[in-house]
Amino acid sequence: MRIFRILILGGTGDSARLIPQLAALPNVELIASLAGRTPKPNIPNIGQVRRGGFGGVEGLVNYLKAEKIDLLLDITHPFAAQITHNAAIAAQCVGIPRLVFCRPAWEKEVGDRWITAIDHTAAAKLIPEIADRVFLTIGRQELSAFATVVNCWFLMRMITLPSITMPRPPGEILLDQGPFDLEKETQLLIQYNIGAIVSKNSGGSAAQAKIIAARHLGLPIIMIPRPELPDGEVVSDLQAIVPWVESQIRSLGSFNA
Ligand SMILES: NC(=O)c1ccc[n+]([C@@H]2O[C@H](COP(=O)([O-])OP(=O)(O)OC[C@H]3O[C@@H](n4cnc5c(N)ncnc54)[C@H](OP(=O)(O)O)[C@@H]3O)[C@@H](O)[C@H]2O)c1
């Protein structure tokens, strides 16, 4: 009986929700891969879990070959552009099917005051014209882009502390991990007298409460749009992944019969 080996590039709540669904399929072995940056990742105790980078495209190609991976599922964060790009090239090199799950972006609604900034540097340049006190919700990796904004005060929310050497703007670091609640987000914005939010357009429900809270309070959001995806198959509905895997397994199975 042929076993199909699936590599899931994960680290998101969506990947945690998907893994039990995939594990219920017959004849599959799952390997979930995490970047390894979060101390307590949200990952079910099913199948194999590996942590840490592969070593660029070449490392991923070697891994896919060594582990005899049949299918690659990219369920990473919409802003994890590097691993998604690497996965696209590596899957093509090895000749295995790859599917990207990209959850829908948040859409602007009546009452929203969004200002688009093409990236973190552009967002930092806009801040002094917009507010003195800012809620920075972009995580820790791009914190240094805001280090030059020295005349504003920042509430910086992230899951883990940045390294002490990372340049950062003045303000306070708040360690917390979603999902976030609308009432608490509203209270936080009021308590810290926040005048604007900086956010990536991550989409999904876990971090959406701040978007709704800003709408209710009439606060502007400097919104950073997602990076472009490489060519290839993309779904935006998590429920579409299992049928995709089943159809790939059917065609791989008949190809190898
Ligand atoms: N809120 C969230 O849940 C969440 C989760 C993840 C990312 N993000 C956001 O996305 C942005 C980029 O994040 P990122 O650094 O994780 O992605 P990235 O910039 O696309 O990846 C950088 C490198 O990390 C390694 N990597 C990333 N994901 C991996 C995985 N699933 N398995 C193994 N290695 C992996 C790869 O290293 P090698 O080249 O060595 O293979 C990759 O080249 C950040 O802004 C971050 O805030 C948010």
The ligand as an ORCA input file, in Angstrom:
! r2SCAN-3c Opt
* xyz 0 1
  N       1.086     36.130     13.430
  C       1.477     34.969     12.974
  O       0.884     33.921     13.255
  C       2.668     34.914     12.074
  C       3.254     33.691     11.826
  C       4.351     33.669     10.979
  C       4.772     34.848     10.389
  N       4.174     36.028     10.634
  C       4.643     37.268     10.013
  O       5.173     37.024      8.727
  C       6.399     37.733      8.539
  C       7.540     36.825      8.144
  O       7.605     35.716      9.015
  P       8.629     34.522      8.906
  O      10.011     35.016      9.211
  O       8.046     33.421      9.706
  O       8.545     34.102      7.374
  P       9.521     34.364      6.142
  O      10.092     35.725      6.190
  O       8.772     33.958      4.940
  O      10.660     33.273      6.409
  C      11.992     33.570      6.755
  C      12.708     32.251      6.892
  O      12.236     31.532      8.026
  C      12.182     30.137      7.749
  N      10.784     29.704      7.807
  C       9.650     30.463      7.757
  N       8.573     29.695      7.913
  C       9.006     28.430      8.049
  C       8.369     27.172      8.264
  N       7.025     27.080      8.359
  N       9.154     26.063      8.367
  C      10.496     26.152      8.295
  N      11.157     27.311      8.095
  C      10.426     28.429      7.985
  C      12.788     29.971      6.367
  O      14.183     29.785      6.568
  P      15.089     29.010      5.506
  O      15.260     29.931      4.342
  O      16.346     28.739      6.259
  O      14.361     27.754      5.119
  C      12.490     31.311      5.718
  O      13.336     31.615      4.646
  C       6.662     38.464      9.830
  O       6.275     39.771      9.600
  C       5.774     37.831     10.841
  O       5.292     38.767     11.760
  C       3.130     36.075     11.485
*
